[in-house]
């Protein structure tokens, strides 16, 4: 999974990236920070894996991961290539989902593109540029599709109908992901490569003083949260600068400093879990008593056991024979696949089994 951090200049995108990755990417208090996107790999916290690792006594624990991309700040006119617009739009098209950072902290030393803090207005400015970019792409696509459709191309005729629906929505300021589509059209919509097709998680970047009570921050911005939820978008609050500074300290020092501030831990974990859920991922696990590792694997909800095998290795998917499945809590209680089999809680499933969140699977395969 590849998650892009986007937003206007100086809202705290790189600071959040640093807090998540400790990569020390350069942050500046001026607009147009960098033309190059920073990329880091971040582990997704999962307490279930921690407990499984302890129960199975494995020497190594491997979390699922997310690729985090810090994308250059966007400004008005990006759809026409102004600022770093072209770089921004190309970077967004390369990610699976978007974390849209919105500034809700006051700091006169850090310039902001607006005179006042207005989360909804900031979102609308960014999304207007994205919509305009998508509309321009589709207009060019429409000209080619209509020509082919008139020539009798059946595939082009179907594409033309989809493009027409999308153009109408974008012309009215809607997002591509809001346009209904049949299941067999999903691949075609994905092929268009529209930036407003990406699912979004809004991140309210709060000041240090609000870090102690992120729930109160969300309540203070209840109107925005309600609007976002009505669109199907998530909202989390993170004190990015504070979390980045804490990330520079040793664990015991960070805990003491956090306690002094009254800032609870977990906001970054909440962000990562929400990001992980954004695309409808579930986790399945592998490992056995004293095996080499206990590992969490991400998988699109509804995927089959054979698809899950492919997440581990294409050879396991190709030679799939069966899947031995134990719910995580049952395996922790039993202590091993052998004990789970003896207790009658192990199931044998075929290639079309729909993997459930929390399944621990041992794949049997040829080759």
Backbone torsions as a table, in degrees:
resi	resn	phi	psi	omega
1	UNK	NA	136.7	-178.7
2	UNK	-122.0	115.7	-176.3
3	UNK	-110.5	125.8	179.6
4	UNK	-99.9	130.9	175.3
5	UNK	-92.6	118.5	-176.6
6	UNK	-126.0	171.1	177.0
7	UNK	153.4	178.6	176.0
8	UNK	-70.3	164.5	175.9
9	UNK	-60.4	146.0	172.2
10	UNK	65.9	29.3	175.6
11	UNK	-98.8	-9.2	177.1
12	UNK	108.8	21.9	-178.6
13	UNK	-62.2	-51.4	-178.2
14	UNK	-68.3	-33.4	176.9
15	UNK	-63.4	-42.5	176.5
16	UNK	-64.4	-42.2	177.1
17	UNK	-57.2	-44.9	179.0
18	UNK	-63.0	-41.3	179.6
19	UNK	-61.4	-37.0	-177.6
20	UNK	-78.3	-37.3	-170.5
21	UNK	-113.1	-15.6	-174.8
22	UNK	54.2	33.7	-176.4
23	UNK	-87.5	-8.3	176.8
24	UNK	58.5	40.1	175.3
25	UNK	-67.0	145.5	-174.0
26	UNK	-67.2	128.1	175.8
27	UNK	-114.3	145.4	-179.6
28	UNK	-136.2	157.5	-179.3
29	UNK	-90.6	9.6	179.1
30	UNK	-113.6	160.4	-177.4
31	UNK	-69.7	165.5	179.1
32	UNK	56.2	64.4	-171.8
33	UNK	-64.3	-47.6	-175.2
34	UNK	-162.2	147.1	176.7
35	UNK	-86.6	-12.0	-176.8
36	UNK	-101.5	131.3	177.5
37	UNK	-79.8	132.6	174.0
38	UNK	-83.7	142.5	-179.0
39	UNK	-130.5	135.5	176.4
40	UNK	-142.4	158.6	178.7
41	UNK	-110.5	125.7	-174.2
42	UNK	-122.2	135.2	176.8
43	UNK	-75.3	140.8	176.9
44	UNK	-90.3	117.8	-178.8
45	UNK	-65.0	141.2	178.9
46	UNK	-155.1	104.4	-176.8
47	UNK	-64.0	-22.0	177.0
48	UNK	-64.1	-39.7	178.4
49	UNK	-65.8	-38.4	178.5
50	UNK	-59.0	-45.1	-178.2
51	UNK	-71.0	-36.4	178.4
52	UNK	-65.2	-43.7	179.7
53	UNK	-59.5	-43.3	-180.0
54	UNK	-66.6	-41.1	-177.5
55	UNK	-68.7	-36.9	-177.6
56	UNK	-87.3	-7.5	176.9
57	UNK	57.4	43.0	179.4
58	UNK	-86.7	148.6	-178.2
59	UNK	-78.0	-9.5	-174.7
60	UNK	-144.0	139.0	177.9
61	UNK	-121.9	129.5	-177.3
62	UNK	-125.0	112.1	178.5
63	UNK	-78.3	158.1	167.5
64	UNK	-65.7	158.2	-176.2
65	UNK	-130.1	159.9	172.9
66	UNK	-127.2	134.3	171.0
67	UNK	-82.0	121.2	-179.6
68	UNK	-103.0	127.9	-179.2
69	UNK	-118.3	120.5	175.8
70	UNK	-88.8	104.4	-172.9
71	UNK	-92.2	141.0	-178.7
72	UNK	-52.6	145.0	-177.7
73	UNK	-62.5	144.9	-179.1
74	UNK	-102.4	146.3	175.1
75	UNK	-133.6	167.7	179.7
76	UNK	-57.5	134.6	-177.8
77	UNK	96.3	2.8	-178.7
78	UNK	-59.8	-35.8	-178.7
79	UNK	-64.9	-18.1	177.0
80	UNK	-100.4	8.3	177.4
81	UNK	89.2	6.4	-178.7
82	UNK	-73.2	154.4	-177.3
83	UNK	62.2	-129.8	175.9
84	UNK	-106.0	31.8	-173.1
85	UNK	-54.8	-48.1	-177.7
86	UNK	-64.1	-40.2	178.0
87	UNK	-64.6	-44.0	179.7
88	UNK	-58.1	-51.9	-175.6
89	UNK	-65.1	-38.8	177.8
90	UNK	-64.3	-38.5	-179.8
91	UNK	-67.5	-39.2	179.3
92	UNK	-65.3	-37.7	179.6
93	UNK	-66.7	-16.9	-177.2
94	UNK	-92.7	1.1	-179.2
95	UNK	-112.0	162.7	-179.6
96	UNK	-89.4	-29.7	-177.3
97	UNK	-150.2	164.9	-173.0
98	UNK	-125.1	132.1	167.9
99	UNK	-104.2	109.7	-174.7
100	UNK	-95.8	108.0	-177.9
101	UNK	-83.4	132.2	-178.8
102	UNK	-125.4	128.6	-177.9
103	UNK	-78.8	123.4	172.4
104	UNK	-127.6	16.2	176.7
105	UNK	-101.7	148.5	176.3
106	UNK	-96.5	129.5	175.2
107	UNK	-159.6	102.2	-177.3
108	UNK	-65.0	-16.6	-179.7
109	UNK	-83.1	-10.4	-179.6
110	UNK	-114.6	114.9	-176.0
111	UNK	-62.2	148.6	176.0
112	UNK	-132.3	148.6	-176.0
113	UNK	-70.1	-16.2	178.2
114	UNK	-118.6	154.7	179.4
115	UNK	-72.1	-28.7	-179.0
116	UNK	-126.4	158.6	177.1
117	UNK	-83.0	121.5	-177.9
118	UNK	-147.1	91.5	-175.4
119	UNK	-53.3	-45.0	-177.2
120	UNK	-64.2	-42.9	-179.8
121	UNK	-65.4	-38.2	178.0
122	UNK	-62.8	-42.8	178.9
123	UNK	-62.5	-44.3	-177.4
124	UNK	-64.9	-34.8	177.8
125	UNK	-64.2	-47.2	-179.8
126	UNK	-64.2	-48.1	-175.6
127	UNK	-67.4	-29.8	175.8
128	UNK	-60.6	-42.8	179.1
129	UNK	-66.2	-38.4	179.5
130	UNK	-67.5	-41.9	179.1
131	UNK	-63.2	-44.4	179.5
132	UNK	-61.7	-40.3	178.3
133	UNK	-63.7	-45.7	178.8
134	UNK	-62.8	-39.7	-179.4
135	UNK	-63.1	-41.7	179.9
136	UNK	-62.8	-42.2	178.5
137	UNK	-62.2	-45.4	-176.9
138	UNK	-70.2	-34.1	177.2
139	UNK	-60.2	-43.5	178.9
140	UNK	-66.7	-38.7	178.9
141	UNK	-65.5	-40.0	-177.4
142	UNK	-60.5	-40.2	-178.7
143	UNK	-60.5	-42.1	-179.4
144	UNK	-71.3	-40.4	-176.4
145	UNK	-68.0	-44.1	-179.0
146	UNK	-61.7	-40.0	178.8
147	UNK	-62.5	-43.9	179.8
148	UNK	-69.2	-36.7	-179.5
149	UNK	-64.9	-40.1	179.2
150	UNK	-66.4	-24.1	178.3
151	UNK	-83.0	0.1	176.0
152	UNK	98.1	7.5	-180.0
153	UNK	-72.0	113.3	-176.6
154	UNK	-63.1	-42.0	179.3
155	UNK	-62.8	-40.6	179.4
156	UNK	-66.7	-34.0	178.2
157	UNK	-64.3	-39.4	177.6
158	UNK	-67.8	-42.5	178.6
159	UNK	-61.3	-39.0	-177.5
160	UNK	-61.3	-39.7	179.7
161	UNK	-65.6	-40.9	179.6
162	UNK	-67.4	-43.3	179.9
163	UNK	-61.9	-39.3	179.8
164	UNK	-62.9	-43.0	178.3
165	UNK	-63.0	-41.8	-179.7
166	UNK	-67.0	-43.7	-179.8
167	UNK	-61.1	-40.0	179.9
168	UNK	-64.0	-43.2	179.4
169	UNK	-64.8	-45.9	-178.6
170	UNK	-65.7	-36.7	179.3
171	UNK	-62.7	-30.3	178.8
172	UNK	-91.1	10.5	177.3
173	UNK	85.2	7.2	179.4
174	UNK	-80.9	167.9	178.7
175	UNK	-99.1	151.6	-179.3
176	UNK	-58.9	-37.2	-176.6
177	UNK	-69.2	-12.3	178.4
178	UNK	-85.5	-8.1	-176.7
179	UNK	-84.2	125.9	-179.6
180	UNK	-67.5	148.9	178.2
181	UNK	-151.1	150.6	176.4
182	UNK	-73.6	155.6	179.7
183	UNK	-53.7	-37.2	-177.9
184	UNK	-78.4	-2.8	176.4
185	UNK	-96.0	-10.3	-173.0
186	UNK	-57.8	-44.7	-179.6
187	UNK	-62.4	-38.7	-179.9
188	UNK	-65.5	-43.7	178.9
189	UNK	-61.2	-40.9	179.1
190	UNK	-63.5	-36.9	-178.3
191	UNK	-64.1	-27.8	-179.5
192	UNK	-64.0	-25.4	176.9
193	UNK	67.0	36.9	-177.2
194	UNK	-81.5	138.0	-176.5
195	UNK	-72.1	-27.9	179.9
196	UNK	-83.7	8.2	174.0
197	UNK	-84.4	-19.7	-175.8
198	UNK	-71.9	136.9	174.1
199	UNK	-67.5	154.8	-170.9
200	UNK	-129.6	138.7	168.4
201	UNK	-118.9	121.7	177.8
202	UNK	-85.4	135.2	-179.9
203	UNK	-118.9	109.4	176.1
204	UNK	-80.9	112.2	-178.7
205	UNK	-87.2	109.2	-172.9
206	UNK	-101.0	163.4	176.7
207	UNK	-77.9	168.1	-178.1
208	UNK	-57.9	-35.3	-177.7
209	UNK	-66.8	-21.1	179.8
210	UNK	-95.9	-2.2	-175.1
211	UNK	-64.5	-27.0	-176.2
212	UNK	-71.6	-21.1	-175.9
213	UNK	-143.8	74.4	-179.8
214	UNK	-63.1	-27.2	178.0
215	UNK	-63.0	-39.2	178.9
216	UNK	-65.1	-34.6	177.9
217	UNK	-62.9	-46.1	179.3
218	UNK	-63.5	-36.1	178.6
219	UNK	-67.1	-37.7	179.5
220	UNK	-65.6	-28.3	178.9
221	UNK	-109.8	37.5	-174.7
222	UNK	-58.0	-36.8	179.8
223	UNK	-62.2	-43.1	178.6
224	UNK	-66.7	-44.1	-179.5
225	UNK	-60.2	-43.1	179.8
226	UNK	-63.3	-42.2	179.0
227	UNK	-62.5	-44.2	-179.1
228	UNK	-64.9	-45.1	-179.4
229	UNK	-63.3	-35.3	179.2
230	UNK	-63.6	-27.0	177.1
231	UNK	-86.5	-7.1	-177.7
232	UNK	91.2	13.4	-178.4
233	UNK	-97.9	148.3	175.6
234	UNK	-89.8	161.0	177.2
235	UNK	-139.6	130.7	173.1
236	UNK	-131.6	157.8	177.0
237	UNK	-115.0	132.0	-178.6
238	UNK	-138.9	134.3	171.4
239	UNK	-89.7	85.5	-169.3
240	UNK	-62.0	-44.4	-177.4
241	UNK	-64.4	-42.9	179.6
242	UNK	-63.4	-44.5	-179.2
243	UNK	-65.0	-36.0	178.1
244	UNK	-66.3	-40.8	179.3
245	UNK	-67.3	-40.9	178.2
246	UNK	-64.1	-32.8	179.7
247	UNK	-67.0	-16.9	178.3
248	UNK	-82.0	-13.8	-174.6
249	UNK	-95.0	161.9	170.4
250	UNK	-65.8	155.2	-173.3
251	UNK	-56.0	-43.8	-178.0
252	UNK	-69.4	-37.1	177.3
253	UNK	-66.6	-41.5	179.5
254	UNK	-62.3	-41.0	179.9
255	UNK	-64.0	-40.9	179.3
256	UNK	-65.8	-45.5	-179.3
257	UNK	-63.5	-41.2	179.4
258	UNK	-62.6	-40.8	179.8
259	UNK	-65.0	-40.2	178.4
260	UNK	-61.5	-38.6	-178.9
261	UNK	-80.9	-16.5	-175.2
262	UNK	71.6	24.6	-178.8
263	UNK	-95.1	113.5	-178.1
264	UNK	-68.7	150.1	174.0
265	UNK	-78.0	162.4	171.8
266	UNK	113.0	-9.6	-177.3
267	UNK	-68.1	-37.1	177.3
268	UNK	-69.9	-38.5	175.7
269	UNK	-60.7	-42.1	179.1
270	UNK	-62.0	-42.0	178.0
271	UNK	-60.8	-45.8	-178.3
272	UNK	-65.7	-41.6	178.9
273	UNK	-64.6	-42.1	178.9
274	UNK	-64.0	-38.2	177.6
275	UNK	-64.8	-42.1	-179.6
276	UNK	-62.7	-38.1	-179.0
277	UNK	-76.9	-16.8	-171.9
278	UNK	-56.9	-37.4	-178.5
279	UNK	-98.8	12.2	177.6
280	UNK	75.2	31.3	177.7
281	UNK	-79.1	147.6	167.2
282	UNK	-118.6	173.3	177.2
283	UNK	-120.7	133.4	165.1
284	UNK	-116.3	164.9	-171.0
285	UNK	-129.5	155.4	172.3
286	UNK	-130.8	154.8	179.8
287	UNK	142.2	156.5	177.4
288	UNK	-148.4	173.4	-177.2
289	UNK	-53.2	120.3	178.2
290	UNK	55.9	26.2	173.8
291	UNK	-74.6	178.6	-173.4
292	UNK	-67.7	-27.7	-179.0
293	UNK	-163.8	157.9	166.3
294	UNK	-110.1	129.8	-172.4
295	UNK	-136.9	143.5	172.2
296	UNK	-101.8	137.9	-179.9
297	UNK	-124.0	136.1	176.4
298	UNK	-86.6	145.8	-176.7
299	UNK	-153.0	140.0	177.1
300	UNK	-66.2	130.8	-179.3
301	UNK	-54.9	133.4	-179.4
302	UNK	95.9	-3.6	-179.0
303	UNK	-71.9	156.3	-177.2
304	UNK	-87.6	167.6	177.3
305	UNK	-60.9	-37.5	179.7
306	UNK	-64.8	-39.3	176.9
307	UNK	-65.9	-38.2	178.1
308	UNK	-63.1	-40.0	177.5
309	UNK	-59.8	-36.6	178.8
310	UNK	-67.8	-23.8	176.1
311	UNK	-65.7	-29.9	-178.8
312	UNK	-83.1	-50.2	178.9
313	UNK	-165.9	141.5	-179.1
314	UNK	-63.4	-30.7	179.1
315	UNK	-67.3	-35.2	178.2
316	UNK	-68.2	-39.1	177.3
317	UNK	-65.7	-44.2	-178.3
318	UNK	-64.2	-40.7	-177.4
319	UNK	-98.2	20.0	-175.8
320	UNK	-53.6	130.9	175.5
321	UNK	-113.9	-52.9	179.0
322	UNK	-162.6	166.8	177.4
323	UNK	-122.2	127.4	172.9
324	UNK	-93.7	120.2	-169.8
325	UNK	-121.1	131.8	173.8
326	UNK	-134.3	128.2	173.6
327	UNK	-57.9	142.0	-172.9
328	UNK	-52.9	-46.9	-178.3
329	UNK	-62.5	-36.1	179.1
330	UNK	-67.9	-38.7	-179.9
331	UNK	-69.8	-38.8	176.9
332	UNK	-60.5	-42.6	-179.9
333	UNK	-66.7	-37.6	-177.9
334	UNK	-78.9	-39.3	178.0
335	UNK	97.2	-14.7	178.7
336	UNK	-168.8	163.4	176.1
337	UNK	-65.1	-37.1	179.3
338	UNK	-61.2	-46.5	179.9
339	UNK	-66.7	-36.5	178.6
340	UNK	-65.1	-37.0	176.9
341	UNK	-64.8	-42.6	-179.7
342	UNK	-64.5	-34.0	-179.0
343	UNK	-82.6	-9.2	178.6
344	UNK	80.9	19.3	179.7
345	UNK	-102.1	-1.5	176.8
346	UNK	-88.9	133.8	177.8
347	UNK	-113.1	148.0	173.0
348	UNK	-105.4	122.1	-175.9
349	UNK	-121.8	152.6	178.3
350	UNK	-90.0	-175.3	-173.1
351	UNK	-65.3	-24.6	-176.5
352	UNK	-93.1	3.9	178.4
353	UNK	-60.8	132.4	177.0
354	UNK	-82.6	110.4	-176.6
355	UNK	-62.9	137.3	-179.8
356	UNK	-103.8	149.3	176.9
357	UNK	-59.0	126.3	179.8
358	UNK	96.0	-0.8	175.2
359	UNK	-67.4	139.1	168.3
360	UNK	-107.5	125.6	-169.5
361	UNK	-125.4	135.7	170.8
362	UNK	-113.5	114.6	-175.2
363	UNK	-90.6	131.6	172.9
364	UNK	-102.6	132.3	-175.8
365	UNK	-152.1	161.8	176.1
366	UNK	-92.0	164.6	175.7
367	UNK	82.1	NA	NA
